Amino acid sequence: MPLTPTCPLPAGERAQLTATGIHIDRGGRTVLSGVDMTVTPLSRWGVVGENGRGKSTLLHILAGVLEPDAGTMHRIGTVGVAEQEMRATDGRTVADLIDVELSDARAALSALDLGTQRLADGRPGAAEEYAAALTAAEVTGAWDADRRVDLALENLGAITDRSRLLLELSVGQRYRVRLACLLGTTHDFLLLDEPTNHLDAAGLDFLTAELRSAQNGVVLVSHDRALLSDVATTMLDLDPSRDGMPRVYGGGFAGYQEGRRAERERWAAEHEQQQAEHARLTQDLSEAQNRLVAGWRPGKGTGKHQRATRAPALVRSVHRRRDDLEDHAVTMPPPPQRFRMPELPSRPGATLLGAEEVTVAGRLDRPVTAALVSGSRLVVTGVNGAGKSTLLAVLAGRIESTTGRVRTARTARVQLLTQESPRAGSRRARDVFAAHLGRLVSTGVLAENDAASLGSLGLLSSADAGKPLCELSMGQQRRLDLAMTLASRPHVLLLDEPTNHLSIALVDELTEALQATDAAVVLATHDRQLQRDVGSWDRLALKPGAAAAQFGRPAAHRGGRPARRRAQVREPDPGVARERPDQLPVALGDQAASSRR
């Protein structure tokens, strides 16, 4: 048995991860081009870009599991990767996964034990072998590795029972276990793909603190604006630019926002100038062509000879202007897609959706009462396992409550965006969307002329809509989920972690649209920036075994719309004194609001 670990050891201060001129094509399309980055210990890179821009592909290249078509990669040190989704198809347990991630530490301790024995036996060279094994154990932090993983498991809200089968865990639970394992290692570099998607507030705080204090280099692919702001020191933007190349911004997330805004302004100004120059040259060419035709036209009487001698000069003028026009083509690519929220209906004076003393055994133990009207705004918060997804599923009629009841107004349309996308198949995105619309129309949920088309929403390009679901990125699949949720133009919109996998630009556009829509909106989210953006909404904070309502200030008057109605939410707690009646928001229509005043 070898006395030194077979796994590569962390390189410490010598570690470096350098990418130069990275280029890769997939399916006849350029995914990445011209990517240059150097990651060293203590550096914190944030990688952003629209869905499908190659962010996950870049992590695979940095990790060495994918070779680029062009460019070079130089790695010194160890790399740990947390991908967006971790599948489990065998009988492995949580302990097995931990053993894989801590294999270098396990190997170092085994080598040290054997070295100790050989040293005690007085074998030749035992002292050197023992010293090498001791160094490996120290570098990997072998003695403390399991404690570090256990600490991360607990603070991320992950499963701590190491005997649990991974197949028994949800996607989010498996991801938290994998993330905890990586945080417990001593890899020189951590490559994290959307690490906040399955974390609650406590887990987010822990992850942020760990990444800020870690001694390794970090490459963070994320749409979490709060995490990027707190952690990243350098930003790589993979979205299209004026010259089609990626952009690197210093100054962290704030520097990226400022630099990106200035870049877009210069881009727009250059495009406007190009269009103006193109229009002028087009006019010049048209005038030259007209003069050429007039110059060749035979005249009556005198002047014939003069017209004929002018022809070559006019031809040269036309050719010169045509060349100028071709040299000054508008090179700016079309602007990125922009999300367009369909107009959602309202029914003033009616309670669209009401829940009375609702519980679900083992998942939502304390009763919740709520009433939603058009324009209601409610944010549901709480740690993982508090029952947020369960409550939304009950309101949507997806699962039955154990006690209490849910009432939906006749013909009111209620739609739920679930936290995870269905398993991707081979059907094209536009066909899946069309089939969904067909079901809505055939079942009488929606009139055919009321449906929102896929193209009108600005969520998927025509090219992406024509792809099989299995070829779309997780963000693109999430865009399709959102499109199908909005297709029926719901009166009540229930959104479970809607920002998962979505780009920063789309999240901003969606947030703005949710603030303005006439529909009732219930939002369950751990997204810290989104919670700040909807700080004026009513709040329902769920806890395992209990729930407590907290209410924000009324929303301000926006865009000529009347101030929204408050959601009525009530969760009785016999041990807590009830608020005074004048502190409880009521949203049961104009009559109820008037009587309260």
N, C-alpha and C positions, 0 to 999 in steps of 0.2 A: 504493500500500500504506500502511495507517495506521501511524503511528509509535508508537502506544501499543497494548498488548495488548487484544484484543477480549474476553478473559476477565475477569471481575471480579477485582479485586485484594484480598488480605487487608486487613482493616480494622484489625488490630492491637489497640491498647487500646480503640478505639471499638466493637469487635465485641460483639454481643449477640444472643442467641437467646431470645425470650420467647414462651411459650405461655400463653394465658389462656382458661379455660373450655372447653377442647377437648372436643368431643363428636362421635362418629361411630357410625353404625349400619351393619351389614352383614347382609343376608339376614334382616331383621326382628329382629335381635338387637343390643343395645347392646354395642359393643366397647370404647369408651372414653367416659367421662363425667366432667366436672369436673376435668380435668387442668390444673394450673397449675405452671409451672416457668420459671425464668430462668437461662440458662446464660451465663456470662461467661468471658473468658480466665482460665485457671488453675483454673476450677471443675471438679470431678470428680463427675459424677452417675452413680450406679448405679441401674438400673431392674430390678426383680424382679417376679415374679408367676407364678402357675401357667401351664401351657401353655394357649395360646388366650386369654390375658387382654389381648392387643393391644399387646404390647411392640414387636414389629416394625412394626406399624401406626403406633405413635407415632413411631418413627424416620423412617418415610416422611413423616409430617406435618411433623416438624421439618426434614427435608431439602427440603420444598417439592414433592415428587413426588406428594403426595396432599393433597387439600383436605378439611378437616373439615366436617361438616354444620353445626356451630355452634362459636362461639369464634373467637379471633383468633390469628394468628401474626405476629410481627415479627422480621425478620432483618436484621442488619447484619453483613456479612462473608461469607466463603466456607465451604462445608460439604463435607466428604468423608465418604462412606458406605461401609462394608463390610458387605454383607448376609451372611446365614448361608450361602447357596449361590450360586455363580457358574457359570452355564451357558455353554458355548461351542458355537456352532452354525455358525460360519463358519471362514474360513481365517486368522483373526488369530493373531499370534504374541505371545510375551512382550514383545517390543519394542513392538508396537502398543499393548498395554495400558499399558506404561510411558509411551509418548508421550501417550496420552489423559490419564493422571493428571498428567503434567507439562506439559500444554498451555500453562498460564499462564507457566511458566518458559521454554518454547520460544518463545512469542510475545514475551516480554520481550526475549530475546536477539536475536531477529530484528529487533525494533524498534530495539534499541540499535545493531546493525550498520548498519541503514539510516540511523539518526540520525548515526552517526559519518561515514558517507559524505557525507551532506548538509552536515554541519558542515565537512568538508574542502573541499567544493565551494563553500562560502561562500553558500549559499542563504539567503534571508530567513527569519527565524524558526527557523533550524536550532538555535540555542543552546537555546531553550526546549524544542523537540522532543527534543533530545538529553537535556536534564535530566529530562524526564518519563519517557523510556525508561530512563534510568539508575536513577531512583527505583523504577520497576516491577521492574527486574532485582534491585535490592537487597531490595525487599520480598518477592519470591518466592524469594530465595536461589538465583537461576537458575544461577549458576556452579557451585554445589555440589550441585545437585539430583540429578544422576545418581550422584554418589558416595554420597549419603545413601541412595538406593534400593538401590545395590549392597551397601552395608553391611547394610541391613535384609534383603535377600534372603539373604545369607550367614548372618546370625544367626538367621533364622527357619527355616533349613533348606529354603529355597525353591529352585526351579530358577533358576540364574544364566545359563544359555544363552539369550540373547535371541532366538535364531532358532527356538526350539522352538514348535511349534503348540500353542495352548491346548487343542485337541481331543485332543491326545496326553497331556495331563496328567490326573491324577485330580482328584476334587473337592477333596481336601485340598491338592494341589499348586497348583491354580488359586487357592484361597483365600489361601494363603500369599503367592503373587505379588501378589495384589490388596492384601493387608494391608501388604506391604512397600512398595508404591507409595504408599499413603496415609501411612505413617510417614515417607516421604521427602519429602512435600509440606509446604507451609507453610499449610495451611488453618487458618482461625480455629477451626473446630470439627471434631472427629472423632466420627462416630456409628458405633459398632461393635456389631454384632449377633453375639453368641456368638463372640468372636475367639479363644478358647482351644481350640475344638473340634478343630483339626487341628495343634496345636503339641506338640512334645516338651518335655522339661524345660528344655533350653537356650533354646528359643524362648519358653517361658513367662517365664523370667527376663529375657530381652531385652525382651519386650513390657512387662512390669511396670516395668522401669527406664525405658523410653521414655515410658510414660504418666505416670509420676511426675515426670519431669523436663521434660516438654513444656510449651511456653508457650501452647498453645491450650487451648480448653475441650473436655471429653470427656463424651460421654453413652455409657454402657457398659451394654448389655443383656447380662446374663450370669447363668449359674447356677454359675459358678466361684467358690466361696466364698473360696478363697485370693486370687484376683485382686481381688475386691470388697473384701476386708479390707485388702489392700495399697494399693489405688488410690483407692477411692471416699471422698469426704468428705461427700456428701449422698446419701440413698437415697430413691427413689420406689417405693412399693409399690402395685401395681395390683390386688392381691387384694382381695376383698370385705371391707368393714369394717362396723361397726355401722350407719352411715348410708349405706353403699353408695358412699362417695366414696374416691378414692385418698388415701394418706397419705404425707407427706414427713417424713423423719427426719434430724436432724442427727447429728453424731458418728460418721459413717462406718458401716461394716457392723456394728460392735459396738453403736453407738447404735440402729441398725435392729433388731437382734436383741432388745435390751433393751426398746425401745419397742413392738415387735410383741408380745412376750410379755406386757407389761403391758396392751396393748390387748385381747389375747385374754382375759386374766383378767377385765378389766372387762366385756367382752362376755358372757362366760359367766355372770358374777354377775348382770348385768342380765337375761339370758335366764331365769336361775333365778328371779329375783324376779318377772318377768312371768308365768312359768308358775304360780308360787304364787298371785299375785294373780288370774290367770285362773281357777284352780281354785276359789278362794274365791268369786269373783263368780258362777261357774257354780252353785256350791252355793246361794248366796243366791237366785239366780233360780229354781232348782228349788224351794226352800222357799216362795218367794213364790207360785209357780204352784200349789203344793199348797194353800196357804192360800186362794188365790182359788177353787179348786174346792170346798174345804170350806165357804167362805163362801157360795157360791151354792147349796149343797145344801139342799133344803127340809127343815126339821126337823119333828119331831112335837111337838105341844102348843105350849108357849110358846117364845119366842126367835126366831120367824120374822121379826118386824119388825127386830129388832136385826141379824140376818144380812144382810138386804136392804140396810140403811143402810150396812153396812161394805163393800159391793161396790165402790163407786167408789174408795175409798182403797186397796183391795187391787189394783185394776187399775192405779192410778198407781204403786204399789210395784213391780209386775211390769215396767211400762214403764221405770221409772227404773233398775232393776237390769239390764234388757236393754241399755239405753243405756250403762250403766257397763261392761258386758261388752264391747260393741263398741268403746268408747273405750280399753279396756285390752287390745286384741288383742296377741298375741305377735308382735312385729315383727322379731325377730332371724331372719335367713335361716338355712337349714340349714347345719351345719358343712361344711367342705370334705371332699372325698373322702379316704379314707385307704387306702393300699396294704395289701393283705392277701396275704402270701406263702402259696401252697398248701403243704400238708405234703408235702415231697419224701421219697422212700423211701430207705432205707439197706439195705445188704447187708453186715453185719459179717463180717470175716474174708476178704473176697474183694477181689482187685485188680480194680477196675472198668475201668480204662483204663491201658494201659502203652505207652510209646514207648521203643524201643531204638535208639540211635545214629541218630536221625532227622536227615536233611539234605534241603534242597531247593536245587538248583543255582541260584546267583545270588540267592537270597532268604534262605536259612538255611544258611550254609556250614559252620558247625561243628556237630558232632553233639550232640544233646541226648537224654538218657535220663531218663524220669520214670515214676513209678508212683503212681496215685491210688486211694485207698480212700474209703469213706464218711466224711465229715467232714474230708477233706483240704482244705487252704487254701493256694493258691499265687498269688502276684502276679508277673506277668511285666512287666518294665520294660525300657526302652531307647529310644534315639533313633529318630526316624522312619527307616524302612528297615532297622532291625535284625532284623526278621523276626517281630515279635510276632503280627501278624495271620496270617502264614504258619504259624507254629507252631500256633495255635489251629485254623486250617483243616485242618491235617494231623491233629490230634487228633480233630477232628469228622468226618474222612473226606471232607471237601469236595475236597481235592486230594491227589494221590499224592506220597509222599516219593521223593526220588531214591535215597537209601540208607536202610537201616534199615527198621523196620516198627512198625506200631501194632497193638496187640491190645486188643479190647474184650470184656469178659465177656459170655457168652451172656445175652440178654434185657436187658442193661443199656442204659438209654436215655441217650444223649448229645445235648445240645442246645447250639447255638452262637447267640449273639446277635451278629450282625455289626455292623461299625462304621457302616454306612450303610443307610438304609431303601431298599427297592425303589422304583422309580419309581411314583408315585401314579397310580392310574387312577380310573375312574368308579364302581367297585363300592363298595357301602357297607361300612363297617368291620366290622359284625357279620356280613355275608355272607362277607367274606374270612376272618374268624376261624372261622366255621362250616364253610367249605370245608376249612380247614386241619385242624380236628378230624375232619372226615369222612375225610380222607386217612389220618390217624393210625389211626383205627379200622378202616377198610377194608383197610389193609395189615397189620393185626395188631400194630402198634406199641403200641397202647393199647386196653384194654377200654373200652367205651362209658361204663360207670359210674365209671371212674377219671379221666375227663377233667375239667379245671378249666374252669368256665364263665367267659365274659367278665365277666359282672356280679359274680361272686364275688371277682374280683381287685382291684376298686376302682381300676382304671386309666383307664377311660373312662366318662363319664356315659352314660346311656341316649340323650340327645340327640346326643352326639358319636358314639356307636356307630352311629346311624342315618344319619350323613353319608357322602357319597362320600369316598374317601381324598384326592382332589384338593382337597377343601375343608377338610381338617384341617391344623393347623399342623404344623411339623416335630416339635415336642415331642409332639403328640398321635399322630402317626404312629409316633414312637419308643415311646410307651406301648403301641401295638398290637403292635409288634415284640416287646416284652418279654412281653406277654400270650401271644403265640403261642409264644414260647420256653418259657414256664412251663406251657403247656396240657398237655403230655404228662407232667408231673411227672417230670422227668429225674433220673436217679441222678447224672449228672455235668453241671454247668452251666458252660459256657465263655462268658465275657463279654468282648467286645472294645469298650473304651471305653463302658461302659454308661451313664455319666452325661451323654453328649453330648445336648444339647437338653432334658434333664429338669429339672424345677423343683427348687429347693433342698429343699423339704419332701419331695418324692418321693425324692431322693437320700439324705436322712437315713433315711427309712423303709426304703429298699432296703438300705442299709448295715447297719442293725440286723437285717434279715431274713437277710442273707447270713451274719452272724456266728452266727446261731442254727440255721440249717437243717442237717439231717442229710446232705444231698447233698454231694458233692465239688464244690468251686468253684475255677475257674481264672480269674483276673482280669487282663486287660491294660489298663493305664490310665496316662494322664499327669496325671490329676486329683490335684493335690498334697494337697488336703485329704483325699481318699479314701485316698491312700497313707498319710497320717498315721493315719487312722482304723483301717486294717488293718495297723498297724505290727507286730503280733505274728505275722502270717502268714509262711510260707516265701516266699523271693524267688528269682527267676531273672532276672538282669540280662543282657540280650542286647546285644551290640555287633555292628556290621557286621563279618562275618568271624570273630566269636568270641562266646562266651557264658560267663558266670561265675555260678555259683550262690551266692546269699547267703541265709542262713536266719535267720528271726526267732525270738523266744522262743515257747514253747508258749502257745496261747490259754488264758485263764483259764476256770475253771469258770463257766458261765453258766446261770441259770435252771434249775438242777437237772440240766443235761445233763452227761455226762462230757466231760472235756477232749478236744478233737478229735485225730484222728490226723495225724501229720505227713506231708506229701507227700515222696516220695523223688524227688529230682531230681539228676541227675548229668550234668555236661558235662566230659569229659576234656580236659585241656590238658597236652600232654607237657612244656611249658616251665615248668609250675608244680607245685611239690611237692603231692601229694595230702594232704588233711586226714587226721588220724588216724581210724581206724574209729569211735572213740567220739564223734567230732564229726559223723558223717554221720547224718542223720535217716533212719529206716527206717519205712515205713508199709505193710507187707504183711500186716497182720492181727494178731490177738492172739498167735498163736504166735511170729511174728517179733518182735513187741514184747517178749514175755516172754523170748525168748532173748537179746535185747539187754540186758535188765535183768540 
